[in-house]
Amino acid sequence: MSSFEIKGGNKLNGEIIPQGAKNEALQVICSCLLTSEKVTLHNVPDIHDVNKLIDLLRDIGVSIKNPFPSTYVFQATSVDIEYLKSAQFKEKVGSLRGSIMILGPLLARFGKGYLYLPGGDKIGRRRLDTHFIGLQNLGAKIEYSAADQFYTFVAPELKGANMLLDEASVTGTANILMASVLANGKTVIFNAACEPYLYQLCNMLNKMGAQIEGIGSNLLSISGVDRLGGCEHTLLSDMIEVGSFIGLAAMTRSEITIKNVNFQQLGMIPDVFRKLGITIIRQGDDIFIPEREHYEIETFMDNSIMTISDAPWPGFTPDLISIVLVVATQARGSVLIHQKMFESRLFFVDKLIDMGAKIILCDPHRACVIGLDRQYPLKGIRMSSPDIRAGVALLIAALSAEGTSIIDNIEQIDRGYQQIDHRLRMLGADIKRI
């Protein structure tokens, strides 16, 4: 197990380029199973979760080439679906939640698929009902073995259907969407997730020959086609990294330019950080964060305490709640952080409290942060990363703190952030992997 050793308190300076979007990568890589032709993907992030999914596709027979850094060519000419019953597959999906998105493409193209219960971040209950009900609506039959948590899916013929999703699940929408593009007839999905990742996936599938309407909205209409062809597709920059770097600049009083952010696809992310008092200057498709000693949290118009909460897109993404919370600890003012979607995502705040932050954890979903306005700097401690986003929030806290911090279990951070220690050193951070 590796750790980061961070000597905090340094101001950073320079430019940083966000990696390709992790959540988009997991979806579009799975979509390569829908065709026997070549699919070329650019700007693929070199992170653990994505690399595990690529290895999984290679294991089931997909030809995969990596001609240039961040570029992959996939060709699923022959696929060994029976591999999905193996112990090796069970071990891999145990640490990769994104593996569930192979089901839709496999059912659409081959009429069957298998899945062990997938793993992922331990941030609370993450149910799979939306995936399964949606696939059942299209005609899939599901058998479950409780003894080994193994699912068998069979669908000799998928048929289009009208459905109202019980939640706007991003991966659930992607799975149902990928199954429906080859289904017989028309599928209408109400309450579909409409994150930029889905916008990208829909456009990619249309380039492959799918017929999807309503792209970018929560009402998708899909007319099934007989087959899909190959295509070339470039992933967006990772908006979660963009938000993380905005928070990093504010916390470390640094002047940082974040390059090639795909600003139009960031939604309300810049505005939420502006509510914390952070100056964000758009320069073309870049974001410039000037060096500032202080930033002040806004209040609502009636002077009541600011509340920042997550919501399905176009609401504020839950993946940045941890970052917003840690940034608020050194602001001037107070804010209520309301994490609605996952009941365990705020449980890392005990480590921030040990560093000197003033936080009241009201319940599993809400925390009140009383900004210290840098009067009492955070202090370095030893801690462990519980999940990807909390891990980076703790990393940002450590970079701003006085003294030395050790962050253990950084494999969690590596799952979602590409060579983060190397890129931070390029900005002047004192961080090393031990």
C-alpha positions as CSV (number, residue, x, y, z in Angstrom):
1,M,0.0,0.0,0.0
2,S,1.4,3.4,-1.0
3,S,1.0,6.8,0.8
4,F,1.5,10.5,0.0
5,E,3.8,12.6,2.1
6,I,2.9,16.2,1.8
7,K,4.6,19.3,3.2
8,G,1.9,21.9,3.2
9,G,1.8,25.7,3.1
10,N,3.5,26.2,-0.3
11,K,1.9,28.5,-2.8
12,L,1.5,26.9,-6.2
13,N,1.8,28.5,-9.6
14,G,1.4,27.5,-13.3
15,E,-0.8,25.7,-15.7
16,I,-2.5,22.3,-15.3
17,I,-4.4,20.3,-17.9
18,P,-7.3,18.2,-16.7
19,Q,-7.4,14.5,-17.7
20,G,-10.1,13.0,-19.9
21,A,-13.4,12.5,-18.0
22,K,-13.4,9.3,-15.9
23,N,-17.1,8.8,-15.9
24,E,-17.4,9.4,-19.6
25,A,-14.5,7.0,-20.3
26,L,-16.3,4.1,-18.4
27,Q,-19.4,4.6,-20.6
28,V,-17.9,5.0,-24.0
29,I,-15.4,2.1,-23.5
30,C,-18.3,-0.2,-22.7
31,S,-20.1,1.0,-25.9
32,C,-17.3,-0.5,-28.0
33,L,-18.9,-3.9,-27.4
34,L,-21.9,-2.8,-29.5
35,T,-20.0,-3.2,-32.8
36,S,-17.4,-5.5,-34.4
37,E,-15.8,-2.6,-36.2
38,K,-13.0,-0.4,-34.8
39,V,-13.7,2.3,-32.3
40,T,-11.0,4.9,-31.6
41,L,-11.1,6.9,-28.4
42,H,-8.9,9.9,-27.7
43,N,-8.2,11.7,-24.3
44,V,-8.7,8.5,-22.3
45,P,-7.4,9.0,-18.7
46,D,-4.6,6.8,-17.4
47,I,-6.3,5.9,-14.1
48,H,-6.9,2.7,-12.2
49,D,-10.6,2.4,-12.8
50,V,-10.4,3.0,-16.5
51,N,-7.4,0.7,-16.9
52,K,-9.2,-2.1,-15.1
53,L,-12.1,-1.8,-17.4
54,I,-9.8,-1.9,-20.5
55,D,-8.2,-5.0,-19.0
56,L,-11.6,-6.6,-18.5
57,L,-12.6,-6.0,-22.1
58,R,-9.2,-7.5,-23.2
59,D,-9.9,-10.5,-21.1
60,I,-13.2,-11.2,-22.9
61,G,-11.6,-11.1,-26.3
62,V,-11.7,-7.4,-27.4
63,S,-8.7,-6.4,-29.5
64,I,-7.2,-3.3,-27.9
65,K,-4.4,-1.2,-29.2
66,N,-2.8,1.9,-27.6
67,P,-1.0,3.6,-30.5
68,F,-0.4,6.9,-28.7
69,P,-0.7,8.1,-25.1
70,S,-4.4,8.6,-24.2
71,T,-5.6,7.0,-27.5
72,Y,-7.1,3.5,-27.7
73,V,-8.4,1.5,-30.6
74,F,-11.0,-1.1,-29.6
75,Q,-12.4,-3.9,-31.9
76,A,-14.9,-6.4,-30.4
77,T,-14.9,-8.9,-33.2
78,S,-15.0,-11.9,-31.0
79,V,-16.2,-11.8,-27.4
80,D,-16.0,-14.6,-24.9
81,I,-19.1,-14.0,-22.8
82,E,-18.5,-17.2,-20.8
83,Y,-15.4,-15.6,-19.2
84,L,-17.9,-13.5,-17.2
85,K,-18.6,-16.6,-15.1
86,S,-15.0,-17.0,-14.0
87,A,-13.4,-16.3,-10.6
88,Q,-11.0,-13.8,-12.3
89,F,-14.0,-11.8,-13.6
90,K,-15.6,-11.8,-10.1
91,E,-12.4,-10.5,-8.5
92,K,-12.1,-7.6,-11.0
93,V,-15.7,-6.4,-10.8
94,G,-15.4,-6.4,-7.0
95,S,-13.4,-3.2,-7.3
96,L,-15.0,-1.6,-10.4
97,R,-18.6,-0.4,-10.3
98,G,-18.4,0.8,-13.9
99,S,-18.3,-2.9,-15.0
100,I,-22.1,-3.0,-14.8
101,M,-22.3,-1.0,-18.0
102,I,-21.1,-3.9,-20.1
103,L,-24.6,-5.5,-19.6
104,G,-26.5,-3.3,-21.9
105,P,-24.1,-3.7,-24.9
106,L,-23.8,-7.5,-24.3
107,L,-27.6,-8.0,-24.2
108,A,-28.1,-5.8,-27.3
109,R,-25.5,-7.6,-29.4
110,F,-25.4,-11.1,-28.0
111,G,-28.6,-11.6,-26.2
112,K,-27.1,-12.6,-22.8
113,G,-24.7,-11.4,-20.1
114,Y,-23.4,-12.2,-16.6
115,L,-22.5,-10.1,-13.7
116,Y,-21.2,-10.5,-10.2
117,L,-22.2,-7.8,-7.8
118,P,-19.9,-4.8,-8.7
119,G,-17.8,-2.9,-6.2
120,G,-16.7,0.8,-6.1
121,D,-16.5,3.6,-3.6
122,K,-17.9,2.9,-0.1
123,I,-20.0,6.1,0.0
124,G,-23.4,4.5,1.0
125,R,-25.9,2.3,-0.7
126,R,-25.7,2.4,-4.5
127,R,-28.6,0.3,-5.7
128,L,-28.8,-1.3,-9.1
129,D,-32.6,-1.3,-9.5
130,T,-32.7,1.3,-12.2
131,H,-30.3,-0.7,-14.4
132,F,-32.2,-4.0,-13.9
133,I,-35.7,-2.6,-14.2
134,G,-34.8,-0.7,-17.4
135,L,-33.3,-3.8,-19.0
136,Q,-36.3,-5.9,-17.9
137,N,-38.6,-3.3,-19.6
138,L,-36.7,-4.0,-22.8
139,G,-37.3,-7.8,-22.5
140,A,-34.4,-9.1,-20.5
141,K,-34.9,-12.0,-18.0
142,I,-32.8,-11.9,-14.9
143,E,-31.8,-14.8,-12.5
144,Y,-29.9,-14.2,-9.3
145,S,-27.9,-16.6,-7.2
146,A,-27.6,-15.2,-3.7
147,A,-24.9,-17.7,-2.8
148,D,-22.3,-16.1,-5.0
149,Q,-24.1,-12.8,-5.8
150,F,-24.2,-13.7,-9.5
151,Y,-26.7,-12.4,-12.0
152,T,-27.6,-14.1,-15.3
153,F,-29.3,-11.9,-18.0
154,V,-31.0,-13.4,-21.1
155,A,-32.7,-11.5,-23.9
156,P,-33.2,-13.4,-27.2
157,E,-34.8,-10.2,-28.5
158,L,-34.9,-6.8,-27.0
159,K,-38.0,-4.7,-27.8
160,G,-38.4,-1.0,-27.5
161,A,-40.5,0.3,-24.6
162,N,-41.6,3.5,-22.8
163,M,-40.2,3.8,-19.3
164,L,-40.0,6.3,-16.5
165,L,-36.8,5.8,-14.5
166,D,-37.2,5.8,-10.8
167,E,-34.1,7.9,-10.4
168,A,-32.0,9.8,-12.9
169,S,-29.1,7.4,-12.6
170,V,-26.1,8.2,-14.9
171,T,-24.8,4.7,-15.3
172,G,-28.4,3.3,-15.3
173,T,-29.4,5.6,-18.2
174,A,-26.2,4.7,-20.1
175,N,-26.8,1.0,-19.7
176,I,-30.4,1.2,-20.8
177,L,-29.5,3.5,-23.7
178,M,-26.8,1.2,-25.0
179,A,-29.2,-1.7,-24.9
180,S,-32.0,0.2,-26.6
181,V,-30.0,1.3,-29.7
182,L,-30.1,-2.2,-31.1
183,A,-33.6,-3.1,-29.7
184,N,-36.5,-3.8,-32.1
185,G,-38.7,-0.7,-32.2
186,K,-38.7,2.6,-30.4
187,T,-37.7,3.3,-26.8
188,V,-38.6,6.4,-24.8
189,I,-36.7,7.1,-21.6
190,F,-38.3,9.6,-19.2
191,N,-36.3,11.1,-16.3
192,A,-33.1,10.1,-18.1
193,A,-29.8,11.5,-16.6
194,C,-28.6,14.3,-18.8
195,E,-25.0,14.9,-17.6
196,P,-22.4,15.9,-20.2
197,Y,-21.2,12.2,-20.1
198,L,-24.6,11.1,-21.5
199,Y,-24.5,13.9,-24.0
200,Q,-21.1,12.6,-25.2
201,L,-22.3,9.0,-25.2
202,C,-25.4,9.8,-27.2
203,N,-23.4,11.7,-29.8
204,M,-20.9,8.9,-30.1
205,L,-23.6,6.3,-30.6
206,N,-25.2,8.4,-33.3
207,K,-21.9,8.6,-35.1
208,M,-21.9,4.8,-34.9
209,G,-25.3,4.7,-36.6
210,A,-27.8,4.9,-33.7
211,Q,-30.9,7.1,-33.9
212,I,-31.2,9.0,-30.6
213,E,-33.2,12.2,-30.2
214,G,-33.5,14.5,-27.2
215,I,-29.7,14.5,-26.6
216,G,-28.9,16.7,-23.6
217,S,-32.4,16.5,-22.1
218,N,-34.0,14.1,-19.6
219,L,-36.3,12.7,-22.4
220,L,-34.5,10.4,-24.8
221,S,-36.1,8.8,-27.8
222,I,-34.3,5.9,-29.4
223,S,-35.3,4.2,-32.7
224,G,-33.5,0.8,-32.7
225,V,-31.3,-0.1,-35.7
226,D,-30.0,-3.4,-36.9
227,R,-26.3,-2.8,-36.4
228,L,-23.7,-0.2,-35.4
229,G,-20.4,0.7,-37.1
230,G,-17.1,2.1,-35.8
231,C,-16.3,5.7,-35.1
232,E,-13.7,8.1,-33.6
233,H,-14.5,10.0,-30.4
234,T,-12.7,12.5,-28.1
235,L,-13.6,12.6,-24.4
236,L,-14.3,15.8,-22.6
237,S,-12.0,17.1,-19.9
238,D,-12.9,15.8,-16.5
239,M,-15.2,18.4,-14.8
240,I,-14.5,16.9,-11.4
241,E,-10.8,17.5,-11.9
242,V,-11.6,21.1,-13.0
243,G,-13.6,21.7,-9.8
244,S,-10.8,20.0,-7.7
245,F,-8.2,22.4,-9.2
246,I,-10.4,25.4,-8.5
247,G,-10.6,24.4,-4.9
248,L,-6.9,23.6,-4.8
249,A,-6.0,27.1,-6.0
250,A,-8.2,28.8,-3.4
251,M,-7.0,26.7,-0.5
252,T,-3.3,27.2,-1.3
253,R,-3.6,30.9,-2.2
254,S,-2.2,30.1,-5.6
255,E,-2.3,31.5,-9.1
256,I,-3.3,28.6,-11.4
257,T,-4.6,28.4,-15.0
258,I,-6.7,25.3,-15.7
259,K,-6.4,24.6,-19.5
260,N,-9.0,23.2,-21.9
261,V,-11.8,22.9,-19.5
262,N,-14.7,22.6,-22.0
263,F,-16.3,25.5,-20.2
264,Q,-19.8,25.1,-21.8
265,Q,-20.1,21.7,-20.2
266,L,-19.2,22.7,-16.6
267,G,-22.8,23.7,-15.8
268,M,-23.1,25.5,-12.5
269,I,-19.7,24.3,-11.1
270,P,-18.0,27.7,-11.6
271,D,-21.0,29.5,-10.0
272,V,-21.0,27.3,-6.9
273,F,-17.3,28.0,-6.3
274,R,-18.0,31.7,-6.8
275,K,-20.6,31.5,-4.0
276,L,-17.7,30.5,-1.7
277,G,-16.0,33.8,-2.8
278,I,-13.5,32.3,-5.2
279,T,-12.6,34.5,-8.2
280,I,-12.9,32.6,-11.4
281,I,-11.9,34.2,-14.7
282,R,-12.8,32.6,-18.0
283,Q,-10.1,33.0,-20.7
284,G,-11.4,31.4,-23.8
285,D,-11.7,27.7,-22.9
286,D,-9.4,28.1,-19.9
287,I,-10.1,29.1,-16.3
288,F,-7.7,31.5,-14.4
289,I,-7.7,31.5,-10.6
290,P,-5.8,34.6,-9.3
291,E,-3.9,34.5,-6.0
292,R,-6.0,35.7,-3.1
293,E,-5.4,35.7,0.6
294,H,-9.1,35.6,1.5
295,Y,-12.4,34.5,0.0
296,E,-15.8,35.1,1.6
297,I,-18.9,32.9,1.5
298,E,-22.0,34.6,0.2
299,T,-25.3,34.5,2.0
300,F,-28.8,34.2,0.5
301,M,-30.6,37.4,-0.3
302,D,-32.4,37.4,3.1
303,N,-29.0,37.1,4.8
304,S,-29.6,33.5,5.8
305,I,-26.7,31.0,5.7
306,M,-25.6,29.7,2.3
307,T,-26.6,26.1,1.6
308,I,-24.8,24.1,-1.1
309,S,-26.4,20.8,-2.0
310,D,-26.0,18.2,-4.7
311,A,-28.7,17.3,-7.3
312,P,-29.0,15.4,-10.6
313,W,-27.7,17.4,-13.5
314,P,-28.0,20.3,-14.3
315,G,-27.8,20.5,-10.5
316,F,-24.4,20.5,-8.7
317,T,-22.6,17.2,-9.0
318,P,-22.2,15.1,-5.9
319,D,-18.6,14.3,-6.8
320,L,-17.6,17.8,-5.9
321,I,-19.4,18.1,-2.5
322,S,-16.2,16.9,-0.7
323,I,-14.1,19.5,-2.4
324,V,-16.5,22.3,-1.7
325,L,-16.6,21.3,2.0
326,V,-12.9,21.4,2.4
327,V,-12.5,24.7,0.6
328,A,-15.1,26.3,2.9
329,T,-13.0,25.5,6.0
330,Q,-10.6,28.4,5.2
331,A,-13.2,30.8,3.8
332,R,-14.7,33.7,5.7
333,G,-18.3,32.8,6.8
334,S,-20.4,29.7,7.2
335,V,-22.1,27.3,4.9
336,L,-24.4,24.3,5.2
337,I,-23.2,21.4,3.0
338,H,-26.1,19.0,2.2
339,Q,-25.0,15.8,0.5
340,K,-28.4,14.3,-0.5
341,M,-27.5,11.3,-2.5
342,F,-25.1,9.2,-0.5
343,E,-25.2,8.7,3.3
344,S,-21.5,7.9,3.9
345,R,-19.8,10.6,1.8
346,L,-19.4,13.1,4.6
347,F,-17.8,10.7,7.0
348,F,-14.3,11.9,6.2
349,V,-14.9,15.2,8.0
350,D,-13.5,13.7,11.3
351,K,-10.0,13.9,9.6
352,L,-10.6,17.6,8.8
353,I,-11.7,18.2,12.4
354,D,-8.4,16.6,13.6
355,M,-6.6,19.0,11.3
356,G,-8.3,21.9,13.1
357,A,-11.3,22.6,10.9
358,K,-14.5,23.8,12.5
359,I,-17.2,21.5,11.2
360,I,-20.4,20.2,12.8
361,L,-21.6,16.9,11.3
362,C,-25.3,17.3,11.7
363,D,-26.3,13.9,10.4
364,P,-25.0,11.5,7.6
365,H,-26.1,14.0,4.9
366,R,-25.4,17.5,6.4
367,A,-22.4,19.3,7.7
368,C,-22.1,22.9,8.9
369,V,-18.7,24.4,8.1
370,I,-17.6,27.5,10.0
371,G,-14.9,29.2,7.9
372,L,-11.6,30.0,9.7
373,D,-10.6,32.8,7.3
374,R,-7.0,31.5,7.6
375,Q,-6.8,32.8,11.2
376,Y,-6.2,29.2,12.3
377,P,-4.4,27.3,9.6
378,L,-5.0,23.5,9.3
379,K,-2.2,21.4,10.7
380,G,-0.7,18.3,9.1
381,I,-1.7,14.8,10.4
382,R,-1.7,11.2,9.3
383,M,-4.9,10.1,7.7
384,S,-6.4,7.6,5.2
385,S,-8.3,8.1,2.0
386,P,-11.8,6.5,2.2
387,D,-12.8,7.1,-1.4
388,I,-11.7,8.9,-4.6
389,R,-13.3,12.3,-3.9
390,A,-12.7,12.5,-0.2
391,G,-9.1,11.4,-0.8
392,V,-8.5,14.4,-3.1
393,A,-10.3,16.7,-0.6
394,L,-7.9,15.6,2.1
395,L,-5.0,16.0,-0.3
396,I,-6.1,19.6,-0.9
397,A,-6.4,20.2,2.8
398,A,-2.9,18.7,3.4
399,L,-1.4,21.0,0.7
400,S,-2.8,24.0,2.5
401,A,-1.9,22.9,6.0
402,E,1.1,23.8,8.2
403,G,3.5,20.9,8.6
404,T,3.7,17.4,7.1
405,S,0.7,15.2,6.4
406,I,0.7,11.5,5.4
407,I,-2.3,10.2,3.4
408,D,-2.6,6.4,3.3
409,N,-4.6,4.2,1.0
410,I,-3.9,6.5,-2.0
411,E,-4.9,3.7,-4.4
412,Q,-8.3,5.2,-3.9
413,I,-7.1,8.6,-5.3
414,D,-5.2,6.8,-8.2
415,R,-8.5,5.3,-9.2
416,G,-9.8,8.7,-10.4
417,Y,-6.8,11.1,-10.7
418,Q,-4.0,10.6,-13.3
419,Q,-0.5,11.0,-11.9
420,I,-1.8,13.6,-9.5
421,D,1.4,13.8,-7.5
422,H,3.5,14.4,-10.6
423,R,1.2,17.1,-11.9
424,L,1.0,18.8,-8.5
425,R,4.8,18.9,-8.3
426,M,4.9,20.7,-11.7
427,L,2.9,23.5,-9.9
428,G,5.4,23.6,-7.0
429,A,3.7,21.2,-4.5
430,D,6.0,19.3,-2.1
431,I,4.4,15.9,-2.4
432,K,6.0,12.5,-2.8
433,R,4.8,8.9,-3.1
434,I,6.2,6.7,-0.3
